[in-house]
Amino acid sequence: MQTDTPQETDATRKTVDEDRRLYLQVGILVGQRINSFYYAAVVRVMKARQLLTHTQLVNEVIAQAKARFKPSIAMIKKCIEHLLERQYLERDGLNRYMYVA
């Protein structure tokens, strides 16, 4: 059985480190695109409907996201909360959202 020389080991380690770094960068970019999709989907649905319950909004966003990836309800909720903070949406009662912007 042949062992690697120190130069080969270093070259392999550098290649693996570079691949790992690129993999993480791609993962971050994909994550940013998915987040952007969630925000756009929530705004698009609310612009069209103007007033929806929380369940209706989440279900419509899930329906739009299914074709692209497995949607996360937690991420949808986080986007809704962020849009409420930025005043794109308002709560109307306890369980309904109104489009504002």
N, CA, C and O of each residue as an XYZ file, in Angstrom:
404
protein
N       0.838     -1.171      0.000
C       0.000      0.000      0.000
C       0.891      1.244      0.000
O       1.855      1.337      0.759
N       0.547      2.186     -0.861
C       1.358      3.387     -1.017
C       0.779      4.516     -0.167
O      -0.434      4.726     -0.150
N       1.643      5.236      0.534
C       1.196      6.367      1.340
C       1.460      7.660      0.586
O       2.329      7.725     -0.283
N       0.703      8.673      0.931
C       0.859      9.981      0.288
C       2.095     10.689      0.829
O       2.467     10.536      1.992
N       2.705     11.451     -0.028
C       3.828     12.283      0.407
C       3.263     13.489      1.144
O       2.082     13.803      0.991
N       4.078     14.170      1.940
C       3.587     15.369      2.634
C       3.034     16.422      1.667
O       2.068     17.112      1.994
N       3.637     16.551      0.483
C       3.155     17.520     -0.499
C       1.763     17.131     -1.007
O       0.893     17.984     -1.181
N       1.569     15.835     -1.240
C       0.258     15.369     -1.704
C      -0.799     15.562     -0.619
O      -1.937     15.937     -0.905
N      -0.412     15.303      0.618
C      -1.335     15.485      1.736
C      -1.736     16.953      1.863
O      -2.912     17.263      2.050
N      -0.762     17.854      1.763
C      -1.057     19.290      1.828
C      -1.950     19.728      0.678
O      -2.893     20.495      0.879
N      -1.659     19.245     -0.530
C      -2.467     19.606     -1.699
C      -3.900     19.115     -1.531
O      -4.849     19.830     -1.853
N      -4.053     17.898     -1.029
C      -5.395     17.340     -0.804
C      -6.137     18.148      0.253
O      -7.316     18.463      0.091
N      -5.439     18.481      1.339
C      -6.058     19.252      2.424
C      -6.505     20.629      1.920
O      -7.595     21.091      2.258
N      -5.666     21.280      1.116
C      -6.018     22.593      0.565
C      -7.227     22.488     -0.362
O      -8.113     23.343     -0.334
N      -7.260     21.442     -1.180
C      -8.387     21.243     -2.093
C      -9.678     21.011     -1.312
O     -10.724     21.568     -1.648
N      -9.599     20.192     -0.277
C     -10.778     19.916      0.550
C     -11.244     21.191      1.244
O     -12.443     21.470      1.283
N     -10.310     21.966      1.793
C     -10.669     23.226      2.454
C     -11.324     24.197      1.480
O     -12.312     24.847      1.821
N     -10.782     24.298      0.274
C     -11.353     25.185     -0.749
C     -12.755     24.716     -1.147
O     -13.670     25.529     -1.280
N     -12.919     23.407     -1.336
C     -14.236     22.864     -1.683
C     -15.247     23.127     -0.573
O     -16.398     23.473     -0.839
N     -14.810     22.962      0.668
C     -15.698     23.197      1.811
C     -16.121     24.667      1.864
O     -17.286     24.974      2.114
N     -15.167     25.570      1.627
C     -15.463     27.004      1.639
C     -16.460     27.362      0.536
O     -17.404     28.117      0.770
N     -16.249     26.819     -0.667
C     -17.174     27.080     -1.776
C     -18.557     26.509     -1.487
O     -19.571     27.135     -1.793
N     -18.591     25.312     -0.895
C     -19.859     24.685     -0.543
C     -20.632     25.565      0.435
O     -21.841     25.740      0.284
N     -19.955     26.118      1.429
C     -20.612     26.993      2.400
C     -21.103     28.276      1.748
O     -22.190     28.755      2.071
N     -20.315     28.842      0.834
C     -20.736     30.057      0.136
C     -21.988     29.801     -0.693
O     -22.912     30.613     -0.700
N     -22.013     28.677     -1.387
C     -23.190     28.336     -2.193
C     -24.399     28.146     -1.289
O     -25.499     28.585     -1.622
N     -24.203     27.496     -0.148
C     -25.294     27.305      0.801
C     -25.854     28.622      1.302
O     -27.066     28.770      1.454
N     -24.975     29.575      1.559
C     -25.415     30.897      2.017
C     -26.210     31.592      0.921
O     -27.256     32.182      1.190
N     -25.717     31.526     -0.320
C     -26.425     32.163     -1.436
C     -27.797     31.536     -1.654
O     -28.776     32.241     -1.897
N     -27.864     30.213     -1.566
C     -29.153     29.531     -1.733
C     -30.094     29.940     -0.609
O     -31.276     30.187     -0.848
N     -29.583     30.011      0.604
C     -30.399     30.441      1.738
C     -30.935     31.849      1.560
O     -32.087     32.121      1.897
N     -30.113     32.746      1.034
C     -30.560     34.113      0.789
C     -31.641     34.146     -0.281
O     -32.602     34.908     -0.169
N     -31.493     33.331     -1.314
C     -32.519     33.284     -2.362
C     -33.834     32.749     -1.819
O     -34.904     33.249     -2.167
N     -33.755     31.739     -0.973
C     -34.972     31.173     -0.391
C     -35.645     32.215      0.500
O     -36.866     32.369      0.449
N     -34.869     32.934      1.317
C     -35.449     33.992      2.155
C     -36.125     35.047      1.302
O     -37.231     35.486      1.618
N     -35.479     35.456      0.232
C     -36.069     36.446     -0.675
C     -37.363     35.918     -1.270
O     -38.331     36.663     -1.429
N     -37.379     34.631     -1.599
C     -38.596     34.037     -2.145
C     -39.733     34.123     -1.131
O     -40.855     34.481     -1.490
N     -39.452     33.796      0.135
C     -40.492     33.860      1.165
C     -41.063     35.271      1.287
O     -42.281     35.449      1.306
N     -40.193     36.270      1.369
C     -40.663     37.653      1.481
C     -41.511     38.037      0.272
O     -42.586     38.619      0.417
N     -41.022     37.709     -0.911
C     -41.749     38.058     -2.134
C     -43.092     37.343     -2.187
O     -44.093     37.936     -2.590
N     -43.123     36.084     -1.787
C     -44.371     35.321     -1.829
C     -45.397     35.900     -0.858
O     -46.570     36.035     -1.207
N     -44.969     36.239      0.350
C     -45.897     36.816      1.333
C     -46.451     38.135      0.815
O     -47.658     38.366      0.874
N     -45.583     38.997      0.310
C     -46.035     40.298     -0.196
C     -46.949     40.114     -1.403
O     -47.971     40.792     -1.513
N     -46.593     39.207     -2.306
C     -47.406     38.962     -3.504
C     -48.811     38.485     -3.125
O     -49.803     38.968     -3.670
N     -48.886     37.542     -2.196
C     -50.187     37.014     -1.759
C     -50.999     38.112     -1.077
O     -52.189     38.266     -1.352
N     -50.367     38.868     -0.198
C     -51.096     39.908      0.525
C     -51.526     41.044     -0.392
O     -52.591     41.628     -0.190
N     -50.723     41.362     -1.386
C     -51.096     42.402     -2.345
C     -52.354     41.991     -3.107
O     -53.229     42.815     -3.374
N     -52.429     40.716     -3.450
C     -53.574     40.218     -4.209
C     -54.826     40.095     -3.338
O     -55.927     40.389     -3.804
N     -54.674     39.669     -2.086
C     -55.831     39.377     -1.239
C     -56.199     40.512     -0.284
O     -57.362     40.625      0.104
N     -55.251     41.346      0.099
C     -55.427     42.478      1.007
C     -55.694     42.076      2.464
O     -55.132     42.693      3.368
N     -56.523     41.073      2.719
C     -56.862     40.676      4.087
C     -56.953     39.156      4.146
O     -57.761     38.551      3.443
N     -56.120     38.538      4.988
C     -56.107     37.078      5.124
C     -55.862     36.697      6.576
O     -55.240     37.439      7.337
N     -56.364     35.525      6.940
C     -56.013     34.980      8.248
C     -54.596     34.422      8.155
O     -54.054     34.227      7.067
N     -54.023     34.174      9.306
C     -52.660     33.639      9.345
C     -52.582     32.303      8.601
O     -51.664     32.079      7.812
N     -53.536     31.430      8.853
C     -53.539     30.107      8.222
C     -53.668     30.207      6.711
O     -52.970     29.500      5.984
N     -54.547     31.069      6.232
C     -54.709     31.235      4.787
C     -53.424     31.740      4.141
O     -53.021     31.255      3.084
N     -52.786     32.715      4.780
C     -51.546     33.275      4.243
C     -50.451     32.212      4.189
O     -49.780     32.063      3.168
N     -50.271     31.483      5.267
C     -49.243     30.438      5.301
C     -49.528     29.381      4.240
O     -48.613     28.943      3.541
N     -50.784     28.970      4.113
C     -51.129     27.948      3.115
C     -50.868     28.426      1.687
O     -50.400     27.644      0.860
N     -51.155     29.673      1.384
C     -50.909     30.185      0.033
C     -49.420     30.291     -0.263
O     -48.988     30.000     -1.378
N     -48.640     30.701      0.715
C     -47.186     30.770      0.515
C     -46.623     29.362      0.329
O     -45.757     29.152     -0.520
N     -47.098     28.408      1.104
C     -46.659     27.019      0.945
C     -47.000     26.512     -0.447
O     -46.183     25.844     -1.081
N     -48.194     26.823     -0.928
C     -48.602     26.382     -2.268
C     -47.671     26.950     -3.339
O     -47.348     26.258     -4.306
N     -47.239     28.193     -3.178
C     -46.324     28.793     -4.151
C     -44.925     28.200     -4.045
O     -44.233     28.060     -5.053
N     -44.505     27.852     -2.838
C     -43.136     27.376     -2.625
C     -42.957     25.903     -2.967
O     -41.839     25.477     -3.255
N     -44.027     25.118     -2.942
C     -43.926     23.672     -3.153
C     -43.211     23.297     -4.442
O     -42.473     22.313     -4.476
N     -43.420     24.064     -5.494
C     -42.820     23.731     -6.785
C     -41.304     23.930     -6.773
O     -40.598     23.328     -7.582
N     -40.799     24.763     -5.869
C     -39.365     25.087     -5.861
C     -38.579     24.346     -4.790
O     -37.466     23.886     -5.046
N     -39.144     24.225     -3.597
C     -38.443     23.593     -2.482
C     -39.453     23.240     -1.409
O     -40.617     23.631     -1.491
N     -39.006     22.496     -0.393
C     -39.877     22.138      0.723
C     -39.979     23.349      1.657
O     -39.001     23.704      2.314
N     -41.144     23.977      1.720
C     -41.283     25.197      2.515
C     -41.223     24.936      4.020
O     -41.613     23.873      4.503
N     -40.728     25.927      4.736
C     -40.620     25.861      6.189
C     -41.626     26.836      6.802
O     -41.570     28.038      6.541
N     -42.529     26.324      7.601
C     -43.540     27.166      8.237
C     -42.873     28.171      9.180
O     -43.318     29.313      9.289
N     -41.815     27.748      9.854
C     -41.099     28.658     10.756
C     -40.525     29.851      9.990
O     -40.577     30.981     10.476
N     -39.983     29.609      8.806
C     -39.432     30.706      8.003
C     -40.539     31.637      7.519
O     -40.355     32.853      7.473
N     -41.681     31.072      7.162
C     -42.809     31.897      6.726
C     -43.250     32.796      7.879
O     -43.490     33.987      7.682
N     -43.357     32.232      9.070
C     -43.747     33.020     10.246
C     -42.731     34.129     10.522
O     -43.106     35.255     10.847
N     -41.445     33.803     10.391
C     -40.401     34.801     10.616
C     -40.525     35.941      9.607
O     -40.373     37.107      9.970
N     -40.798     35.614      8.348
C     -40.968     36.648      7.319
C     -42.186     37.516      7.612
O     -42.135     38.736      7.456
N     -43.273     36.893      8.033
C     -44.481     37.648      8.370
C     -44.185     38.615      9.515
O     -44.568     39.783      9.457
N     -43.505     38.132     10.555
C     -43.167     38.999     11.691
C     -42.276     40.159     11.252
O     -42.463     41.294     11.692
N     -41.318     39.873     10.392
C     -40.425     40.930      9.909
C     -41.206     41.957      9.089
O     -40.967     43.158      9.217
N     -42.130     41.500      8.256
C     -42.940     42.419      7.454
C     -43.892     43.230      8.338
O     -44.215     44.373      8.014
N     -44.340     42.648      9.448
C     -45.149     43.400     10.414
C     -44.307     44.499     11.065
O     -44.769     45.629     11.222
N     -43.076     44.165     11.441
C     -42.186     45.156     12.053
C     -41.869     46.294     11.092
O     -41.778     47.452     11.500
N     -41.701     45.963      9.817
C     -41.372     46.977      8.812
C     -42.617     47.681      8.285
O     -42.526     48.532      7.400
N     -43.771     47.330      8.825
C     -45.062     47.953      8.527
C     -45.522     47.756      7.085
O     -46.186     48.623      6.517
N     -45.168     46.619      6.500
C     -45.743     46.233      5.213
C     -47.098     45.576      5.451
O     -47.990     45.629      4.604
N     -47.235     44.952      6.630
C     -48.481     44.297      7.027
C     -48.905     44.846      8.380
O     -48.092     45.349      9.156
N     -50.212     44.733      8.640
C     -50.750     45.075      9.962
C     -51.626     43.936     10.428
O     -52.215     43.211      9.627
N     -51.701     43.790     11.748
C     -52.627     42.808     12.309
C     -53.992     43.460     12.434
O     -54.115     44.576     12.938
N     -55.010     42.759     11.973
C     -56.390     43.230     12.087
C     -57.110     42.215     12.971
O     -57.546     41.170     12.486
N     -57.234     42.504     14.213
C     -57.757     41.514     15.139
C     -56.608     40.633     15.604
O     -55.450     41.049     15.575
N     -56.919     39.446     16.022
C     -55.883     38.572     16.550
C     -55.221     37.704     15.490
O     -54.036     37.391     15.601
N     -55.968     37.312     14.465
C     -55.458     36.286     13.567
C     -55.489     36.695     12.096
O     -55.316     35.842     11.226
N     -55.702     37.971     11.796
C     -55.766     38.393     10.390
C     -54.703     39.440     10.104
O     -54.316     40.224     10.970
N     -54.246     39.425      8.859
C     -53.250     40.394      8.410
C     -53.828     41.234      7.289
O     -54.565     40.736      6.437
N     -53.482     42.530      7.298
C     -53.886     43.454      6.237
C     -52.637     43.945      5.534
O     -51.628     44.240      6.175
N     -52.708     44.034      4.203
C     -51.594     44.581      3.430
C     -51.635     46.096      3.522
O     -52.698     46.688      3.335
N     -50.505     46.743      3.806
C     -50.461     48.186      4.016
C     -49.716     48.900      2.898
O     -50.238     49.852      2.319
N     -48.521     48.460      2.592
C     -47.624     49.199      1.681
C     -48.139     49.335      0.275
O     -47.473     49.933     -0.571
